[in-house]
Amino acid sequence: MVDCGDVVDIENNGGAVKPEGDCKTPCPGDPRYNCGSGARLSWYAWSLTDPLYKWNYASGNDAGSYKFFVPGVVVPLITTVGINGKIMFVEKAGTGPANSTGAFELDPSQVGNFSAAWRTLKGLKTDVFCSAGLTLPDKVGRQITVGGWSGTSNFGVRLYWPDGSPGNKSVNDWQENASQISLQKPRWYPSAMIMSNGSMLVVGGEVGSNGAPQPNLELLPRVGPVLDMEWLQRTDPDNLYPFLFVLPSGGIFVGYYNEARILNPVDFSTVRQLPMIPGNVNNPGAGRTYPLEGAGMMMPQKAPYSEPVTMLICGGSTIGNAIATDNCVSIQPENPASNWTIERMPSQRVMPCIAALPDGTYLIANGAQKGVAGFGLANTPNLNAVLYDPSKPVNQRMTIMANTTVARLYHSEAILMQDGRVLISGSDPQDGKNPEEYRVEVFEPPYALSGLPKPTYTIDNKDWAYGQAVTITVTSGSTGNMRASLMGAVSSTHGNSMGQRTIFPDFSCAGNTCIVVAPPDNKICPPGWFQLFILDGPTPSMRLLKTDPYTNTREQFTAHLVDRPIPENASPEWKKHVERSRTLLDKLAHHPAMAPNLQQTYMTPAKSKSKVYFPWDFVGRTLGYMYSVNPTLKNLGRGEKEAWDDAIGRTVMSQGLILDSTKGALDKMTESTYPDQKGRHPEFGDEILELAKHLTDD
């Protein structure tokens, strides 16, 4: 046995040191081990000056702050930040009003106006209760949920195409048709992950309604049969919602119950079984996944990506006596010599949520101090937030932060918003003590309360190739020590942040023009959507500033393209083509024939589709291609080289159309699309013709 406490307690109770040999009595059940005898107790003392662990205690703004954000309309099962800047809430049937559609979208820009803040969505036909969710790596960032409660829901595949933007109406609904697309196996409590090839891996679960285990995995789009996994069968039912991550080597990390392993991404065989995940002092076999629910994260990856990646799992509970876990554990799974490192948390926590922050830290929130996950199975809400900073020494990484007054138990979520705050929502304990929680809070990290100016930037290229150097323009903030972080698109449920990844890419600046180098491959960064933050010291940009076709007028779009500063390191060729094209664009925009169009938003059909409108649109898009390329024109990746070559080709085409090199070509193009323009073609005028003439001069 081990006595945990102070040495003085032994002395105060009449204890005395006896020979070690008194404890070396073979255990009757297994003589390989020694058992104590004669009322002897072994004790161990920490003999070093510094304590084994040290928690930091923050105060004031350094502790962050919980704040009420908006009255809710539902207890969410899954929350997802869409690429449209809005936050999707989907609920299990029965937690909301009887007539609930099961899906609601929150516009954070409208929280002062309840009716404008929330939008009801239709289209869900089955119950998403304990399903998995992701943002797909397609061009429009569709959201997907898979699995569900029972029956047809178990096979459910549901899709939503985000539209609109903050402050601007969205209209799309969820889509679900089980006769067209469904899972191969019924799944309740599965996990999902985007693989390095863009496929969706769906792992584990049960056959709904507390049914038999589903110890296998499958792919979407459907490829081959399901594959059975012995390790899922053996550890059921304590392996639900396993933690899944693509590793830089290409393998797949899976954390489940108190085990972890690396899978081959081709045949899903086990490449390496990792050491058993440590549990509690009172029970080494404590678990980390539902129903012994902890939370898992991948720690930051940093260019040049030479350091082994580290996995972090916090909290959990034990089978039987349901004692919540008071530690975090971490491991470098690709390091053959690596074992789990244990770090004690300030308090016990089951059902925690972890939100990755853009500065590389992690907010641990929500959960209970006793019990396991499920309805009515936990008590003593943990109201304290903890900040975990992996840049600090082991056992000194946790800071005790602010408290909330709102219990966040089963079915509560925490997710990073686009402004750098953390949205805290939900709780459906059904324990007779704490309510179904509709109130939505935000946790404001210290950087949001520091009073320091927040950097801002603009970017045109949002579709990156691996290794591509992408240009951004910093519009406020000091670029001297600036960093950038890429935060993966997350769907949060049951302590599992599906899609989570934090990447600090290579980043450099010349003046206010900065280059972000995209991660080099699909293993360090699986395909998908990321939020790009820039950090001026500790302070991240609080919103991605971009031209928004739904709100910006054509005049604003023109000004955005024309007025951008020329980078100091721009090559003469890049500078020449950009300056000529934007001078021409400005003149086209202010041609009298464009006057009816300028104050319309970019996405509104133009009032005047004259032959001036077409080259304005074409030249503007060409400038966008140019701005997406490294202005030095050095060491261009394949994607950048193709973009530059395309821009030059489009410049030649613009010149030919305006100068009428092929007689009447532009007039005929306009008339074929808009017959009402026949015989009504305005003249460009000498100034525009002269500018077009010199577009391609050496």
Stockholm file with secondary structure:
# STOCKHOLM 1.0

chainA/1-698         MVDCGDVVDIENNGGAVKPEGDCKTPCPGDPRYNCGSGARLSWYAWSLTDPLYKWNYASGNDAGSYKFFVPGVVVPLITTVGINGKIMFVEKAGTGPANSTGAFELDPSQVGNFSAAWRTLKGLKTDVFCSAGLTLPDKVGRQITVGGWSGTSNFGVRLYWPDGSPGNKSVNDWQENASQISLQKPRWYPSAMIMSNGSMLVVGGEVGSNGAPQPNLELLPRVGPVLDMEWLQRTDPDNLYPFLFVLPSGGIFVGYYNEARILNPVDFSTVRQLPMIPGNVNNPGAGRTYPLEGAGMMMPQKAPYSEPVTMLICGGSTIGNAIATDNCVSIQPENPASNWTIERMPSQRVMPCIAALPDGTYLIANGAQKGVAGFGLANTPNLNAVLYDPSKPVNQRMTIMANTTVARLYHSEAILMQDGRVLISGSDPQDGKNPEEYRVEVFEPPYALSGLPKPTYTIDNKDWAYGQAVTITVTSGSTGNMRASLMGAVSSTHGNSMGQRTIFPDFSCAGNTCIVVAPPDNKICPPGWFQLFILDGPTPSMRLLKTDPYTNTREQFTAHLVDRPIPENASPEWKKHVERSRTLLDKLAHHPAMAPNLQQTYMTPAKSKSKVYFPWDFVGRTLGYMYSVNPTLKNLGRGEKEAWDDAIGRTVMSQGLILDSTKGALDKMTESTYPDQKGRHPEFGDEILELAKHLTDD
#=GR chainA/1-698 SS CEECSCHHHHHHTTCCCCCGGGGCEECSSCTTSEECCTTCCEECCCCSSSCSCCCEECCGGGGCEEEEEECCSSCCSEEEECTTSCEEEECCTTSSCTTCCSEEEECGGGTTSHHHHEEEECCCCSCCTTCEEEECSSTTCCEEEECCSSGGGGGCEEEECCCSBTTBCCCCCEECCTTTCCCSSCCBSCEEEECTTSCEEEECCBSSTTCSBCCEEEEESCCSCCEECHHHHHHTTTTBSCEEEECTTSCEEEEETTEEEEECTTTCCEEEECCCCCCCSSCTTCBCSBTSCCEEEECCEETTCCSCCCEEEECCBCTTTCCCCCEEEEECTTCTTCCCEEEECSSCCBSCEEEECTTSCEEEECCEEEECSSTTCEEEECCEEEEECTTSCTTSCEEEEEECSSCCCTTEEEEECTTSCEEEEECCCCSSSSCCCCCEEEEECHHHHSCCCCCEEECSCCSCCTTCEEEEEEEESCCTTCEEEEEECCEEETTEEETCCEEECEEEEETTEEEEECCSSTTTSCSSCEEEEEEETTEECSSCBCCCTTTSBHHHHHHHHHSCCCCTTCCHHHHHHHHHHHHHHHHHHTSGGGTTTTTSBTTSCCSCCCTTHHHHHHHHHHHHHHHTSCTTCCSCCHHHHHHHHHHHHHHHHHHHHHHTSSTTHHHHHHHHHCGGGTTCCCCCCHHHHHHHHTTTCC
#=GC SS_cons         CEECSCHHHHHHTTCCCCCGGGGCEECSSCTTSEECCTTCCEECCCCSSSCSCCCEECCGGGGCEEEEEECCSSCCSEEEECTTSCEEEECCTTSSCTTCCSEEEECGGGTTSHHHHEEEECCCCSCCTTCEEEECSSTTCCEEEECCSSGGGGGCEEEECCCSBTTBCCCCCEECCTTTCCCSSCCBSCEEEECTTSCEEEECCBSSTTCSBCCEEEEESCCSCCEECHHHHHHTTTTBSCEEEECTTSCEEEEETTEEEEECTTTCCEEEECCCCCCCSSCTTCBCSBTSCCEEEECCEETTCCSCCCEEEECCBCTTTCCCCCEEEEECTTCTTCCCEEEECSSCCBSCEEEECTTSCEEEECCEEEECSSTTCEEEECCEEEEECTTSCTTSCEEEEEECSSCCCTTEEEEECTTSCEEEEECCCCSSSSCCCCCEEEEECHHHHSCCCCCEEECSCCSCCTTCEEEEEEEESCCTTCEEEEEECCEEETTEEETCCEEECEEEEETTEEEEECCSSTTTSCSSCEEEEEEETTEECSSCBCCCTTTSBHHHHHHHHHSCCCCTTCCHHHHHHHHHHHHHHHHHHTSGGGTTTTTSBTTSCCSCCCTTHHHHHHHHHHHHHHHTSCTTCCSCCHHHHHHHHHHHHHHHHHHHHHHTSSTTHHHHHHHHHCGGGTTCCCCCCHHHHHHHHTTTCC
//
